[in-house]
């Protein structure tokens, strides 16, 4: 077991969430937090018309996934997310791996890697 705690954070297409959850379960990383978000990256803006008025949608709906790990290599988690979320089209998303300075488990009072 490594003593380094890492946060793997990803922004993916909402329809790829079931695939990502399955990919994470396959590598033994079942714990995750999911948040609905919107944002803008390399995916092009879409224009449309509504009641005769043209509008632009430049913030796309995404899902933010966060996994805090210390007993599973963060690179394995990032790879599982990337492989499961990939469609090959613009807007597939991004995965980031960040160090976690410390962790506290509220219920038990455990700290550091024991809290994860």
Buried (B, 14 or more C-beta within 10 A) or exposed (E): EEEEBBBBBBBBBEEBBEBBBEBBEEBEBEEBEBEEEEBEEEBEEEEEEEEEEEEEEEEBEBBBBBBBBBEBBBEBBBBBBBEBBBEEEEBBBBBEBEEBEEBEEEEEEEEBBEBB
